[in-house]
Amino acid sequence: MLIGLLLALLAGSLVGLQNIFNSRVNERAGTWPTTTLVLGLGFLASFLIGLAIEGKRLFHLEHMELWFWYSGIVGVGVVVCMVNGMKWLGPTYTISIVMCSQLFFALLWDSFGFLGLEVVPFTMKQLVGVLVIGSGILLFKFGGAREIRAAVASREEA
């Protein structure tokens, strides 16, 4: 379990780092070149590392449902939405909202057994947890707005 927690923490830090890189590339190149670069380099890196570690087993893909192959297309949507969301909201708010959305949809998909997942019974405790996280994001986003506006106004008067 400890290894799983450490890997999840590492994944979260890497996602945050990747999104900052993606945002910077997007500022200079645009959405589609950024998406192509990110997913193309990701493909190349995973292919070469997979080949080095797995060897020929990398190509053994039997017993796989056809729809599993479409996850890369979902990745295009992830990158496009993230780089554009960061353009409008900045990294902190975008990633916070994405995390809340991930948690909500994971709860929903687990509860319905979507795409062959094992059904996990839905509880109000889980829903309240997602709502508390969402409320925290709203508080984080709008909580200090009055103080910021007052500070900006006082600088403009000076």
DSSP file with accessible surface (Angstrom, degrees, kcal/mol):
  #  RESIDUE AA STRUCTURE BP1 BP2  ACC     N-H-->O    O-->H-N    N-H-->O    O-->H-N    TCO  KAPPA ALPHA  PHI   PSI    X-CA   Y-CA   Z-CA
    1    1 A M     >        0   0  194      0, 0.0     4,-2.3     0, 0.0     5,-0.2   0.000 360.0 360.0 360.0 -39.9    0.0    0.0    0.0
    2    2 A L  H  >  +     0   0  121      1,-0.2     4,-2.6     2,-0.2     5,-0.2   0.909 360.0  51.3 -60.9 -40.9    2.8    2.4    0.8
    3    3 A I  H  > S+     0   0  126      1,-0.2     4,-2.7     2,-0.2    -1,-0.2   0.920 108.9  51.6 -62.8 -42.0    4.3    1.9   -2.6
    4    4 A G  H  > S+     0   0   43      2,-0.2     4,-2.3     1,-0.2    -2,-0.2   0.910 110.3  48.8 -60.2 -42.5    0.9    2.7   -4.2
    5    5 A L  H  X S+     0   0   95     -4,-2.3     4,-2.4     2,-0.2    -2,-0.2   0.925 112.3  47.9 -64.0 -43.7    0.7    5.9   -2.2
    6    6 A L  H  X S+     0   0  100     -4,-2.6     4,-2.5     1,-0.2    -2,-0.2   0.911 112.1  49.2 -64.9 -41.2    4.2    7.0   -3.1
    7    7 A L  H  X S+     0   0  105     -4,-2.7     4,-2.8     2,-0.2    -1,-0.2   0.896 110.6  50.9 -65.1 -38.9    3.5    6.2   -6.8
    8    8 A A  H  X S+     0   0   63     -4,-2.3     4,-2.3     2,-0.2    -2,-0.2   0.911 111.1  48.2 -65.0 -41.3    0.2    8.2   -6.7
    9    9 A L  H  X S+     0   0  126     -4,-2.4     4,-2.1     2,-0.2    -2,-0.2   0.925 112.7  48.4 -63.6 -42.3    2.0   11.2   -5.1
   10   10 A L  H  X S+     0   0   93     -4,-2.5     4,-2.6     1,-0.2    -2,-0.2   0.926 110.2  51.7 -63.8 -42.9    4.7   11.0   -7.7
   11   11 A A  H  X S+     0   0   50     -4,-2.8     4,-2.6     1,-0.2     5,-0.2   0.920 108.7  51.4 -60.8 -42.5    2.1   10.8  -10.5
   12   12 A G  H  X S+     0   0   45     -4,-2.3     4,-2.2     1,-0.2    -1,-0.2   0.917 111.1  47.0 -61.7 -42.1    0.4   13.9   -9.2
   13   13 A S  H  X S+     0   0   69     -4,-2.1     4,-2.3     1,-0.2    -1,-0.2   0.902 112.8  49.6 -68.0 -37.6    3.6   15.8   -9.1
   14   14 A L  H  X S+     0   0   93     -4,-2.6     4,-3.1     2,-0.2    -2,-0.2   0.891 109.2  51.5 -68.3 -38.4    4.5   14.7  -12.6
   15   15 A V  H  X S+     0   0   71     -4,-2.6     4,-2.4     2,-0.2    -2,-0.2   0.936 111.3  48.0 -62.7 -45.0    1.0   15.6  -14.0
   16   16 A G  H  X S+     0   0   17     -4,-2.2     4,-1.5    -5,-0.2    -2,-0.2   0.930 114.5  46.0 -60.7 -43.4    1.4   19.1  -12.4
   17   17 A L  H  X S+     0   0   87     -4,-2.3     4,-2.3     1,-0.2    -2,-0.2   0.932 111.6  51.3 -65.3 -44.6    4.9   19.5  -13.9
   18   18 A Q  H  X S+     0   0   86     -4,-3.1     4,-3.1     1,-0.2    -1,-0.2   0.908 107.8  53.0 -60.8 -40.5    3.8   18.2  -17.3
   19   19 A N  H  X S+     0   0    7     -4,-2.4     4,-2.2     2,-0.2    -1,-0.2   0.853 107.2  51.1 -67.5 -32.4    0.9   20.7  -17.4
   20   20 A I  H  X S+     0   0   78     -4,-1.5     4,-2.2     2,-0.2    -1,-0.2   0.941 112.5  46.6 -68.1 -44.6    3.2   23.6  -16.7
   21   21 A F  H  X S+     0   0  126     -4,-2.3     4,-2.4     1,-0.2     5,-0.2   0.944 113.0  49.6 -58.4 -47.8    5.5   22.5  -19.6
   22   22 A N  H  X S+     0   0    7     -4,-3.1     4,-2.7     1,-0.2    -1,-0.2   0.895 109.0  52.4 -59.3 -40.8    2.5   22.0  -21.8
   23   23 A S  H  X S+     0   0   16     -4,-2.2     4,-1.7     1,-0.2    -1,-0.2   0.914 109.6  48.7 -62.8 -41.9    1.2   25.5  -21.0
   24   24 A R  H  X S+     0   0  138     -4,-2.2     4,-0.9     2,-0.2    -2,-0.2   0.904 112.6  47.2 -66.6 -41.5    4.5   27.1  -21.8
   25   25 A V  H >X S+     0   0   46     -4,-2.4     4,-2.7     1,-0.2     3,-0.9   0.929 109.6  55.1 -63.8 -42.4    4.7   25.2  -25.2
   26   26 A N  H 3X S+     0   0   10     -4,-2.7     4,-1.4     1,-0.3    -2,-0.2   0.846  99.9  60.6 -61.0 -34.1    1.1   26.2  -25.9
   27   27 A E  H 3< S+     0   0  109     -4,-1.7    -1,-0.3     1,-0.2    -2,-0.2   0.838 118.7  28.1 -61.5 -32.2    2.0   29.9  -25.4
   28   28 A R  H << S+     0   0  197     -3,-0.9    -2,-0.2    -4,-0.9    -1,-0.2   0.721 134.5  26.0-102.5 -25.9    4.5   29.8  -28.2
   29   29 A A  H  < S-     0   0   51     -4,-2.7    -3,-0.2     1,-0.2    -2,-0.1   0.664  98.8-120.6-115.2 -24.0    3.2   27.1  -30.5
   30   30 A G     X  -     0   0   27     -4,-1.4     4,-1.7    -5,-0.5    -1,-0.2  -0.279  38.5 -64.7  99.2 171.1   -0.6   26.8  -30.1
   31   31 A T  H  > S+     0   0   22      2,-0.2     4,-2.6     1,-0.2     5,-0.2   0.926 125.2  44.1 -65.4 -51.2   -2.9   24.0  -29.0
   32   32 A W  H  > S+     0   0  158      2,-0.2     4,-2.6     1,-0.2     5,-0.2   0.914 113.8  48.2 -72.4 -39.5   -2.5   21.4  -31.8
   33   33 A P  H  > S+     0   0   70      0, 0.0     4,-2.8     0, 0.0    -1,-0.2   0.917 113.6  50.4 -62.4 -37.3    1.3   21.6  -32.1
   34   34 A T  H  X S+     0   0    0     -4,-1.7     4,-3.1     2,-0.2     5,-0.3   0.943 111.5  47.0 -62.3 -47.7    1.5   21.3  -28.3
   35   35 A T  H  X S+     0   0    4     -4,-2.6     4,-2.6     1,-0.2     5,-0.4   0.924 113.8  48.0 -61.2 -43.5   -0.8   18.2  -28.4
   36   36 A T  H  X S+     0   0   99     -4,-2.6     4,-2.6     2,-0.2     5,-0.3   0.934 114.4  46.0 -63.0 -45.3    1.2   16.7  -31.2
   37   37 A L  H  X S+     0   0   81     -4,-2.8     4,-2.7    -5,-0.2     5,-0.3   0.945 115.0  46.2 -63.0 -48.9    4.5   17.3  -29.5
   38   38 A V  H  X S+     0   0   20     -4,-3.1     4,-2.1    -5,-0.2    -2,-0.2   0.951 120.2  37.0 -61.6 -51.1    3.4   16.1  -26.1
   39   39 A L  H  X S+     0   0   60     -4,-2.6     4,-2.5    -5,-0.3    -1,-0.2   0.863 116.9  52.7 -75.1 -32.3    1.7   12.9  -27.3
   40   40 A G  H  X S+     0   0   38     -4,-2.6     4,-2.6    -5,-0.4    -2,-0.2   0.945 113.6  42.0 -66.5 -47.2    4.4   12.2  -30.0
   41   41 A L  H  X S+     0   0  100     -4,-2.7     4,-2.9    -5,-0.3     5,-0.2   0.876 113.7  54.1 -66.6 -35.5    7.3   12.5  -27.5
   42   42 A G  H  X S+     0   0   38     -4,-2.1     4,-2.6    -5,-0.3     5,-0.3   0.915 109.7  47.6 -62.3 -43.0    5.2   10.5  -25.0
   43   43 A F  H  X S+     0   0  133     -4,-2.5     4,-2.8     2,-0.2     5,-0.2   0.950 113.3  47.6 -60.8 -49.0    4.8    7.8  -27.6
   44   44 A L  H  X S+     0   0   89     -4,-2.6     4,-2.6     1,-0.2     5,-0.2   0.937 114.7  45.5 -60.8 -46.4    8.4    7.7  -28.6
   45   45 A A  H  X S+     0   0   50     -4,-2.9     4,-2.7     1,-0.2     5,-0.3   0.936 115.9  44.9 -63.6 -47.2    9.6    7.6  -24.9
   46   46 A S  H  X S+     0   0   73     -4,-2.6     4,-2.6    -5,-0.2     5,-0.2   0.888 113.6  51.5 -67.3 -35.2    7.2    4.9  -23.9
   47   47 A F  H  X S+     0   0   68     -4,-2.8     4,-2.6    -5,-0.3    -2,-0.2   0.955 114.2  41.9 -64.5 -48.5    7.9    2.9  -27.0
   48   48 A L  H  X S+     0   0   96     -4,-2.6     4,-2.3    -5,-0.2    -2,-0.2   0.920 118.5  44.7 -68.2 -41.8   11.7    3.0  -26.5
   49   49 A I  H  X S+     0   0  102     -4,-2.7     4,-2.6    -5,-0.2     5,-0.3   0.926 114.7  49.6 -66.9 -42.9   11.5    2.4  -22.8
   50   50 A G  H  X>S+     0   0   13     -4,-2.6     4,-3.3    -5,-0.3     5,-0.7   0.911 111.2  49.4 -61.7 -40.7    8.9   -0.4  -23.3
   51   51 A L  H  X5S+     0   0   69     -4,-2.6     4,-1.3    -5,-0.2    -1,-0.2   0.920 112.6  47.7 -64.2 -41.9   11.1   -2.0  -25.9
   52   52 A A  H  <5S+     0   0   86     -4,-2.3    -2,-0.2    -5,-0.2    -1,-0.2   0.896 123.6  31.7 -67.2 -38.1   14.1   -1.8  -23.6
   53   53 A I  H  <5S+     0   0  117     -4,-2.6    -2,-0.2    -5,-0.2    -3,-0.2   0.909 132.6  27.5 -87.4 -44.9   12.3   -3.3  -20.6
   54   54 A E  H ><5S-     0   0   85     -4,-3.3     3,-1.5    -5,-0.3    -3,-0.2   0.695  81.3-172.4 -92.9 -25.5    9.8   -5.6  -22.2
   55   55 A G  G ><<S-     0   0   28     -4,-1.3     3,-1.7    -5,-0.7     4,-0.2  -0.376  72.6  -7.8  64.6-136.8   11.5   -6.6  -25.5
   56   56 A K  G >  S+     0   0  177      1,-0.3     3,-1.7     2,-0.2    -1,-0.3   0.730 125.4  75.0 -66.0 -22.0    9.3   -8.6  -27.8
   57   57 A R  G X  S+     0   0  152     -3,-1.5     3,-1.6     1,-0.3    -1,-0.3   0.727  77.8  77.3 -63.5 -19.0    6.6   -8.9  -25.1
   58   58 A L  G <  S+     0   0   50     -3,-1.7    -1,-0.3     1,-0.3    -2,-0.2   0.817  95.3  48.0 -58.1 -27.4    5.8   -5.2  -25.8
   59   59 A F  G <  S+     0   0  118     -3,-1.7     2,-1.1    -4,-0.2    -1,-0.3   0.370  81.5 104.8 -99.3   4.7    3.9   -6.4  -28.9
   60   60 A H    <   +     0   0  111     -3,-1.6    -1,-0.0    -4,-0.2    -3,-0.0  -0.742  35.1 152.1 -88.7  99.2    1.9   -9.2  -27.3
   61   61 A L    >   +     0   0   78     -2,-1.1     3,-0.5     3,-0.0    -1,-0.1  -0.124  16.0 148.2-122.4  35.9   -1.5   -7.6  -27.1
   62   62 A E  T 3   +     0   0  128      1,-0.2     3,-0.1     0, 0.0    -2,-0.0  -0.244  58.6  26.7 -70.6 163.1   -3.9  -10.6  -27.2
   63   63 A H  T 3  S+     0   0  191      1,-0.2     2,-0.5     0, 0.0    -1,-0.2   0.812  84.6 142.1  58.7  35.1   -7.2  -10.8  -25.5
   64   64 A M    <   -     0   0   71     -3,-0.5    -1,-0.2     2,-0.0     2,-0.1  -0.926  53.3-121.3-110.3 131.0   -7.7   -7.0  -25.6
   65   65 A E    >   -     0   0  110     -2,-0.5     3,-1.3     1,-0.1     4,-0.5  -0.372  23.1-122.2 -63.5 145.5  -11.1   -5.5  -26.3
   66   66 A L  G >  S+     0   0  123      1,-0.3     3,-1.6     2,-0.2     4,-0.2   0.896 109.6  59.4 -58.4 -39.9  -11.1   -3.3  -29.4
   67   67 A W  G >  S+     0   0  105      1,-0.3     3,-1.3     2,-0.2    -1,-0.3   0.704  89.0  72.9 -69.9 -14.7  -12.3   -0.2  -27.5
   68   68 A F  G X  S+     0   0   90     -3,-1.3     3,-1.3     1,-0.2    -1,-0.3   0.822  87.1  66.1 -63.4 -27.9   -9.2   -0.4  -25.2
   69   69 A W  G X  S+     0   0  144     -3,-1.6     3,-0.6    -4,-0.5    -1,-0.2   0.653  87.3  69.2 -70.2 -14.6   -7.2    0.9  -28.2
   70   70 A Y  G X>  +     0   0  127     -3,-1.3     4,-1.4    -4,-0.2     3,-0.8   0.454  66.6  96.5 -87.0   1.6   -9.0    4.3  -28.2
   71   71 A S  H <> S+     0   0   86     -3,-1.3     4,-1.8     1,-0.3    -1,-0.2   0.831  77.7  60.9 -63.9 -28.9   -7.5    5.5  -24.9
   72   72 A G  H <> S+     0   0   48     -3,-0.6     4,-1.2     1,-0.2    -1,-0.3   0.869 100.7  54.1 -63.9 -33.2   -4.9    7.5  -26.9
   73   73 A I  H <> S+     0   0  113     -3,-0.8     4,-1.4     1,-0.2     3,-0.4   0.901 104.8  53.8 -67.4 -37.2   -7.6    9.5  -28.5
   74   74 A V  H  X S+     0   0   98     -4,-1.4     4,-2.2     1,-0.2    -1,-0.2   0.899 102.0  60.2 -61.2 -37.9   -8.9   10.3  -25.0
   75   75 A G  H  X S+     0   0   19     -4,-1.8     4,-2.6     1,-0.2    -1,-0.2   0.852  98.4  57.2 -59.0 -34.8   -5.4   11.6  -24.3
   76   76 A V  H  X S+     0   0   50     -4,-1.2     4,-2.6    -3,-0.4     5,-0.2   0.948 107.6  47.7 -61.2 -46.1   -5.7   14.1  -27.1
   77   77 A G  H  X S+     0   0   34     -4,-1.4     4,-2.6     1,-0.2     5,-0.3   0.899 110.2  52.9 -61.6 -39.3   -8.8   15.5  -25.4
   78   78 A V  H  X S+     0   0   82     -4,-2.2     4,-2.6     2,-0.2     5,-0.2   0.957 112.5  43.0 -61.3 -50.8   -7.0   15.6  -22.0
   79   79 A V  H  X S+     0   0    9     -4,-2.6     4,-2.7     2,-0.2     5,-0.3   0.941 115.4  48.4 -64.3 -45.8   -4.0   17.6  -23.4
   80   80 A V  H  X S+     0   0   27     -4,-2.6     4,-1.9    -5,-0.2     5,-0.2   0.937 115.2  44.5 -61.0 -46.5   -6.2   20.0  -25.4
   81   81 A C  H  X S+     0   0   91     -4,-2.6     4,-2.6    -5,-0.2    -1,-0.2   0.904 114.3  49.7 -66.8 -39.7   -8.5   20.7  -22.5
   82   82 A M  H  X S+     0   0   12     -4,-2.6     4,-2.7    -5,-0.3     5,-0.2   0.945 111.2  46.2 -66.5 -48.0   -5.7   21.1  -20.0
   83   83 A V  H  X S+     0   0    0     -4,-2.7     4,-1.2     1,-0.2    -1,-0.2   0.897 118.0  43.6 -65.8 -35.5   -3.6   23.5  -22.0
   84   84 A N  H  X S+     0   0   41     -4,-1.9     4,-1.4    -5,-0.3    -1,-0.2   0.874 112.5  52.1 -76.4 -35.9   -6.6   25.7  -22.9
   85   85 A G  H  X S+     0   0   19     -4,-2.6     4,-3.0    -5,-0.2     5,-0.5   0.916 109.0  50.9 -62.5 -40.3   -8.0   25.5  -19.3
   86   86 A M  H  X S+     0   0    7     -4,-2.7     4,-1.6     1,-0.2    -1,-0.2   0.837 104.3  58.4 -67.4 -30.2   -4.6   26.7  -18.0
   87   87 A K  H  < S+     0   0  123     -4,-1.2    -1,-0.2    -5,-0.2    -2,-0.2   0.883 117.7  32.1 -63.7 -37.2   -4.7   29.6  -20.5
   88   88 A W  H  < S+     0   0  210     -4,-1.4    -2,-0.2    -3,-0.2    -1,-0.2   0.808 136.9  19.4 -90.9 -33.0   -8.0   30.8  -19.0
   89   89 A L  H  < S-     0   0   69     -4,-3.0     4,-0.5    -5,-0.2    -3,-0.2   0.605  99.3-120.5-114.7 -18.6   -7.6   29.8  -15.3
   90   90 A G     X  -     0   0   22     -4,-1.6     4,-1.9    -5,-0.5     5,-0.2  -0.085  39.9 -71.7  88.0 165.4   -3.9   29.2  -14.6
   91   91 A P  H  > S+     0   0   54      0, 0.0     4,-2.6     0, 0.0     5,-0.3   0.903 124.3  53.2 -65.5 -42.7   -2.3   25.9  -13.4
   92   92 A T  H  > S+     0   0   79      1,-0.2     4,-2.1     2,-0.2     5,-0.1   0.949 115.1  37.9 -63.1 -49.2   -3.6   25.9   -9.8
   93   93 A Y  H  > S+     0   0   61     -4,-0.5     4,-2.6     2,-0.2     5,-0.2   0.909 116.6  52.1 -70.5 -40.1   -7.3   26.3  -10.5
   94   94 A T  H  X S+     0   0    7     -4,-1.9     4,-2.7     1,-0.2    -2,-0.2   0.958 113.0  43.4 -60.9 -49.4   -7.2   24.1  -13.6
   95   95 A I  H  X S+     0   0   35     -4,-2.6     4,-2.8    -5,-0.2    -1,-0.2   0.899 112.9  53.5 -66.6 -36.4   -5.5   21.2  -11.9
   96   96 A S  H  X S+     0   0   25     -4,-2.1     4,-2.2    -5,-0.3    -1,-0.2   0.936 112.0  44.4 -61.8 -45.1   -7.8   21.6   -8.9
   97   97 A I  H  X S+     0   0   81     -4,-2.6     4,-2.8     2,-0.2    -2,-0.2   0.912 112.4  52.2 -67.2 -40.1  -10.9   21.4  -11.0
   98   98 A V  H  X S+     0   0   48     -4,-2.7     4,-3.1    -5,-0.2    -2,-0.2   0.926 109.3  50.1 -61.5 -42.8   -9.5   18.5  -13.0
   99   99 A M  H  X S+     0   0  107     -4,-2.8     4,-2.4     2,-0.2    -1,-0.2   0.924 111.9  47.2 -62.5 -43.2   -8.8   16.6   -9.8
  100  100 A C  H  X S+     0   0   21     -4,-2.2     4,-2.5     2,-0.2    -2,-0.2   0.927 113.6  48.4 -63.8 -42.9  -12.3   17.2   -8.5
  101  101 A S  H  X S+     0   0   54     -4,-2.8     4,-2.9     2,-0.2     5,-0.3   0.913 110.3  51.6 -63.5 -42.7  -13.8   16.1  -11.9
  102  102 A Q  H  X S+     0   0  126     -4,-3.1     4,-2.6    -5,-0.2     5,-0.2   0.926 111.3  47.6 -59.5 -45.0  -11.6   13.0  -11.9
  103  103 A L  H  X S+     0   0   76     -4,-2.4     4,-2.3    -5,-0.2    -2,-0.2   0.933 112.8  48.3 -63.6 -44.6  -12.8   12.1   -8.4
  104  104 A F  H  X S+     0   0   81     -4,-2.5     4,-2.5     1,-0.2    -2,-0.2   0.943 115.7  42.9 -61.7 -48.5  -16.4   12.7   -9.3
  105  105 A F  H  X S+     0   0   80     -4,-2.9     4,-3.2     2,-0.2     5,-0.3   0.859 111.3  54.5 -71.7 -32.2  -16.3   10.7  -12.5
  106  106 A A  H  X S+     0   0   43     -4,-2.6     4,-2.7    -5,-0.3     5,-0.2   0.934 110.7  47.6 -62.7 -41.5  -14.3    7.9  -11.0
  107  107 A L  H  X S+     0   0   16     -4,-2.3     4,-2.3    -5,-0.2    -2,-0.2   0.936 114.2  46.7 -61.7 -46.7  -17.0    7.6   -8.3
  108  108 A L  H  X S+     0   0   59     -4,-2.5     4,-1.6     2,-0.2    -2,-0.2   0.942 114.9  45.0 -61.6 -49.1  -19.7    7.6  -11.0
  109  109 A W  H  X>S+     0   0  106     -4,-3.2     5,-2.1     1,-0.2     4,-0.9   0.879 113.4  50.1 -68.2 -37.0  -18.0    5.0  -13.2
  110  110 A D  H ><5S+     0   0   58     -4,-2.7    10,-2.1    -5,-0.3     3,-0.5   0.914 109.1  53.0 -62.8 -41.7  -17.2    2.8  -10.2
  111  111 A S  H 3<5S+     0   0   22     -4,-2.3    -2,-0.2     1,-0.2    -1,-0.2   0.823 117.9  35.5 -65.7 -31.7  -20.8    3.0   -9.1
  112  112 A F  H 3<5S-     0   0  157     -4,-1.6    -1,-0.2    -5,-0.1    -2,-0.2   0.443 106.0-121.0 -99.9  -3.5  -22.1    1.9  -12.4
  113  113 A G  T X<5 -     0   0   17     -4,-0.9     3,-1.2    -3,-0.5     4,-0.3   0.851  42.0-166.1  66.2  33.8  -19.3   -0.5  -13.3
  114  114 A F  G > < +     0   0   98     -5,-2.1     3,-1.5     1,-0.3    -1,-0.2  -0.215  63.7   3.3 -58.2 137.8  -18.6    1.5  -16.5
  115  115 A L  G 3  S-     0   0  100      1,-0.3    -1,-0.3     2,-0.0    -2,-0.1   0.828 137.1 -52.0  54.4  36.8  -16.3   -0.2  -19.1
  116  116 A G  G <  S+     0   0   75     -3,-1.2    -1,-0.3     1,-0.2    -2,-0.2   0.580  93.2 151.7  83.3   8.6  -16.1   -3.4  -17.1
  117  117 A L    <   -     0   0   83     -3,-1.5     2,-0.3    -4,-0.3    -1,-0.2  -0.389  56.8 -98.3 -67.7 152.6  -15.1   -1.9  -13.8
  118  118 A E        -     0   0  167      1,-0.1    -5,-0.3    -2,-0.1     2,-0.3  -0.537  46.3-108.8 -69.1 132.1  -16.0   -3.8  -10.7
  119  119 A V        -     0   0   88     -2,-0.3    -8,-0.2    -7,-0.1    -9,-0.1  -0.482  32.9-166.0 -69.4 126.7  -19.2   -2.1   -9.2
  120  120 A V        -     0   0   52    -10,-2.1    -7,-0.1    -2,-0.3    -1,-0.0  -0.976  29.9-111.2-112.2 121.9  -18.4   -0.2   -6.0
  121  121 A P        -     0   0  100      0, 0.0     2,-0.3     0, 0.0   -10,-0.1  -0.258  30.5-121.6 -58.2 135.0  -21.6    0.7   -4.1
  122  122 A F        -     0   0  100    -11,-0.2     2,-0.3   -14,-0.1     3,-0.0  -0.579  32.7-172.6 -75.8 135.5  -22.3    4.5   -4.1
  123  123 A T     >  -     0   0   56     -2,-0.3     4,-1.6     1,-0.1     3,-0.3  -0.933  35.4-124.8-127.9 156.2  -22.5    6.1   -0.7
  124  124 A M  H  > S+     0   0  123     -2,-0.3     4,-3.0     1,-0.2     5,-0.2   0.831 110.8  64.3 -65.5 -31.1  -23.5    9.5    0.5
  125  125 A K  H  > S+     0   0  171      1,-0.2     4,-2.2     2,-0.2    -1,-0.2   0.918 102.6  48.2 -59.6 -40.6  -20.1    9.8    2.3
  126  126 A Q  H  > S+     0   0   64     -3,-0.3     4,-2.1     2,-0.2    -1,-0.2   0.925 111.9  48.8 -66.0 -43.8  -18.4    9.6   -1.1
  127  127 A L  H  X S+     0   0   43     -4,-1.6     4,-2.6     2,-0.2    -2,-0.2   0.927 110.5  50.6 -62.4 -43.7  -20.6   12.3   -2.6
  128  128 A V  H  X S+     0   0   78     -4,-3.0     4,-2.8     1,-0.2     5,-0.2   0.915 107.7  54.8 -62.0 -39.0  -20.1   14.6    0.4
  129  129 A G  H  X S+     0   0   31     -4,-2.2     4,-2.2    -5,-0.2    -1,-0.2   0.930 109.5  45.7 -59.9 -45.5  -16.3   14.1    0.0
  130  130 A V  H  X S+     0   0   13     -4,-2.1     4,-2.7     1,-0.2    -1,-0.2   0.924 113.4  50.0 -64.3 -42.2  -16.5   15.2   -3.7
  131  131 A L  H  X S+     0   0  101     -4,-2.6     4,-2.7     2,-0.2    -2,-0.2   0.890 108.9  52.1 -65.3 -36.6  -18.7   18.2   -2.8
  132  132 A V  H  X S+     0   0   94     -4,-2.8     4,-2.4     2,-0.2    -1,-0.2   0.930 110.9  47.6 -65.3 -42.7  -16.3   19.2    0.0
  133  133 A I  H  X S+     0   0   71     -4,-2.2     4,-2.0     2,-0.2    -2,-0.2   0.938 112.7  48.9 -63.4 -45.3  -13.4   19.1   -2.4
  134  134 A G  H  X S+     0   0   20     -4,-2.7     4,-2.1     1,-0.2    -2,-0.2   0.911 110.8  50.3 -60.5 -41.5  -15.4   21.1   -4.9
  135  135 A S  H  X S+     0   0   73     -4,-2.7     4,-2.7     1,-0.2    -1,-0.2   0.892 107.5  54.6 -63.7 -39.0  -16.3   23.7   -2.3
  136  136 A G  H  X S+     0   0   35     -4,-2.4     4,-2.7     2,-0.2    -1,-0.2   0.897 106.7  50.9 -61.4 -39.2  -12.7   24.0   -1.3
  137  137 A I  H  X S+     0   0   21     -4,-2.0     4,-2.7     2,-0.2    -2,-0.2   0.933 111.2  47.8 -64.4 -44.4  -11.8   24.8   -4.9
  138  138 A L  H  X S+     0   0  104     -4,-2.1     4,-3.0     2,-0.2     5,-0.4   0.919 113.2  47.9 -63.0 -42.2  -14.4   27.5   -5.0
  139  139 A L  H  X S+     0   0  125     -4,-2.7     4,-2.4     1,-0.2     5,-0.3   0.926 112.8  49.1 -63.2 -42.7  -13.3   28.9   -1.7
  140  140 A F  H  < S+     0   0  121     -4,-2.7     4,-0.4    -5,-0.2    -2,-0.2   0.904 116.3  43.2 -62.2 -41.9   -9.7   28.8   -2.9
  141  141 A K  H  < S+     0   0   74     -4,-2.7    -2,-0.2    -5,-0.2    -1,-0.2   0.924 131.4  18.9 -72.7 -46.0  -10.6   30.6   -6.1
  142  142 A F  H >< S+     0   0  129     -4,-3.0     3,-1.0    -5,-0.2     4,-0.4   0.519  98.1  92.4-108.6  -5.7  -13.0   33.2   -4.8
  143  143 A G  T 3< S+     0   0   43     -4,-2.4     3,-0.3    -5,-0.4     4,-0.2   0.872  96.6  32.0 -62.2 -39.9  -12.2   33.5   -1.1
  144  144 A G  T 3> S+     0   0   31     -4,-0.4     4,-2.1    -5,-0.3    -1,-0.3   0.272  85.1 108.9-103.1  14.7   -9.6   36.3   -1.3
  145  145 A A  H <> S+     0   0   26     -3,-1.0     4,-2.5     1,-0.2     5,-0.2   0.886  77.2  51.8 -61.2 -39.8  -11.0   38.2   -4.2
  146  146 A R  H  > S+     0   0  189     -4,-0.4     4,-2.2    -3,-0.3    -1,-0.2   0.929 110.8  47.9 -64.7 -42.9  -12.2   41.1   -2.2
  147  147 A E  H  > S+     0   0  118     -4,-0.2     4,-2.2     2,-0.2    -1,-0.2   0.898 111.9  50.0 -65.3 -39.1   -8.8   41.6   -0.5
  148  148 A I  H  X S+     0   0  112     -4,-2.1     4,-2.5     2,-0.2     5,-0.2   0.939 110.6  49.2 -65.8 -44.9   -7.0   41.4   -3.9
  149  149 A R  H  X S+     0   0  164     -4,-2.5     4,-2.5     1,-0.2    -2,-0.2   0.905 111.2  50.3 -61.7 -39.9   -9.3   44.0   -5.5
  150  150 A A  H  X S+     0   0   62     -4,-2.2     4,-2.3    -5,-0.2    -1,-0.2   0.914 110.9  48.9 -65.3 -41.4   -8.8   46.3   -2.5
  151  151 A A  H  X S+     0   0   39     -4,-2.2     4,-1.8     2,-0.2    -2,-0.2   0.911 112.5  47.5 -65.8 -41.6   -5.0   46.0   -2.8
  152  152 A V  H  X S+     0   0   61     -4,-2.5     4,-2.1     2,-0.2    -2,-0.2   0.928 111.9  50.6 -65.1 -43.0   -5.0   46.6   -6.5
  153  153 A A  H  X S+     0   0   38     -4,-2.5     4,-1.8     1,-0.2    -2,-0.2   0.907 109.2  50.7 -62.4 -40.9   -7.3   49.7   -6.0
  154  154 A S  H  X S+     0   0   67     -4,-2.3     4,-1.2     1,-0.2    -1,-0.2   0.866 110.0  50.2 -68.5 -33.1   -5.0   51.1   -3.4
  155  155 A R  H  < S+     0   0  189     -4,-1.8    -1,-0.2     1,-0.2    -2,-0.2   0.884 109.4  51.5 -68.1 -38.7   -2.0   50.7   -5.7
  156  156 A E  H  < S+     0   0  152     -4,-2.1    -2,-0.2     1,-0.2    -1,-0.2   0.847 108.7  51.1 -68.1 -32.7   -3.8   52.5   -8.5
  157  157 A E  H  <        0   0  165     -4,-1.8    -1,-0.2    -5,-0.2    -2,-0.2   0.794 360.0 360.0 -72.4 -28.6   -4.7   55.4   -6.2
  158  158 A A     <        0   0  119     -4,-1.2    -3,-0.1    -5,-0.2    -4,-0.0   0.162 360.0 360.0 -76.7 360.0   -1.1   55.9   -5.1
